[in-house]
Amino acid sequence: MTVPSDLETSEQNSDNNLEQVSAENSITPVADDFIGSRNLENEFLDELPDEVEMSLFDHLEELRQRLFYSLIAVAIGVVGCFLTVKPIVQLLEVPAGPVKFLQLAPGEYFFVSIEVAGYCGLLIASPFIFYQIALFVLPGLTRKERGLLGPVFLGSSFLFLGGLVFAYIALIPAALNFFVTYGADVVEQLWSIDKYFKFVLLLMFSTGLAFQIPIVQVLFGVLGIVSSNQMLSGWRYVVLGAAVLGAVLTPSTDPLTQSLLGGAVLALYFGGVGLVKLLGR
């Protein structure tokens, strides 16, 4: 048996070291390429496509133009609703049941018609208004934020309509039934048409705004402002806030209507928490 000399041993060690270094050097470029590709992907998502420099006056001019188009759409919607306001008024009177309405002052029904047409015209023109808002803010958004714009506007519209339907089907009949039965054996139910429609329209639109809670939660979650766990940890404050919101948004003082709206707010909030959780936030 031949014993390797010290020189041969050192040469073998040096060869092994060279192979190890070459292997590490071959791995390093792959890792660098992977990290570089991830950075490029993030930069691609965060970049502003079609970015054009605009002065402050250009922004103000564009804002003025978008507002002008929105006002034209609202005016068209209001005029169209005013021309067909009678069926709308009759539809909004349905939750009152057998209650009779009185015109207590000259022109009261006329001004009620204008008010109803104004609310309905604004509702009809709201998709076009959202479109103008999107066109105004779109140039300043990244690709990732642009991807959120469509679902947010679509979800907001559906939730607002859901709030109107919920108020019309559940909140308004419950509140009116409470008021009718409370004084049925004492007073005859003859209501002012102006006061009635102020009550109905305010309750419907405030409920529609309250139904926007999940949209706000999703935006906060996606933008990394608040996580789903943080939203869930503050449930005690949410319950208190729902009770306060139900008392503030409902124009009536009956506990049933406030409880229904507060319960809907809680359901929407926890539904929004679940949605944020599904998004991995």
HUMO-V837270 format. One record per pair of residues at least 24 apart in sequence whose ideal C-beta (glycine too) atoms are under 7 Angstrom apart, sorted by sequence separation. I is the first residue (numbers start at 1). J is the second residue. D is the distance in whole Angstrom. If there is no record, write none. Layout:
# HUMO-V837270
I:J:D
I:J:D
This chain:
# HUMO-V837270
89:113:7
242:266:5
89:116:6
239:266:7
85:113:5
88:116:6
172:200:6
238:266:7
127:157:7
82:113:7
85:116:6
172:203:6
238:269:5
82:114:7
85:117:5
88:120:6
171:203:6
82:117:4
210:245:6
81:117:4
167:203:5
168:204:6
171:207:6
167:204:4
78:117:5
81:120:4
210:249:6
78:118:6
81:121:5
164:204:5
167:207:4
80:121:7
166:207:6
232:273:5
231:273:5
78:121:3
81:124:7
164:207:7
206:249:4
77:121:3
163:207:4
164:208:5
77:122:7
163:208:4
228:273:5
231:276:7
74:121:6
77:124:4
163:210:6
203:250:6
74:122:6
77:125:4
160:208:4
163:211:3
203:251:6
228:276:4
162:211:6
202:251:5
228:277:4
74:125:5
160:211:6
210:261:7
73:125:4
159:211:4
160:212:7
199:251:5
213:265:7
159:212:6
199:252:7
228:281:6
207:261:6
214:268:6
218:272:7
227:281:6
73:128:4
159:214:7
210:265:6
213:268:5
217:272:4
221:276:4
73:129:7
156:212:6
159:215:6
213:269:6
217:273:7
211:268:6
214:271:6
218:275:6
222:279:7
70:128:7
214:272:3
218:276:6
221:279:6
70:129:5
156:215:5
213:272:6
217:276:6
222:281:6
155:215:6
221:281:4
214:275:6
70:132:5
69:132:6
152:215:6
66:132:4
152:219:7
66:135:7
66:136:5
63:136:6
95:168:7
62:136:6
148:222:6
178:254:4
95:172:4
175:252:5
95:173:5
178:256:6
175:254:6
96:176:6
95:176:6
99:180:7
112:193:6
116:197:6
112:194:5
115:197:6
119:201:5
174:256:5
175:257:4
174:257:6
109:193:6
108:193:6
112:197:5
108:194:5
115:201:7
119:205:7
171:257:6
174:260:6
52:139:7
102:190:5
104:192:5
50:139:7
102:191:7
171:260:6
99:189:5
100:190:5
101:191:6
102:192:6
103:193:6
170:260:6
171:261:6
102:193:7
99:191:6
101:193:4
48:142:6
49:143:6
47:142:7
101:196:6
46:142:5
47:143:7
45:142:7
45:143:5
46:144:7
166:264:6
44:143:7
45:144:5
96:196:7
92:197:7
92:200:6
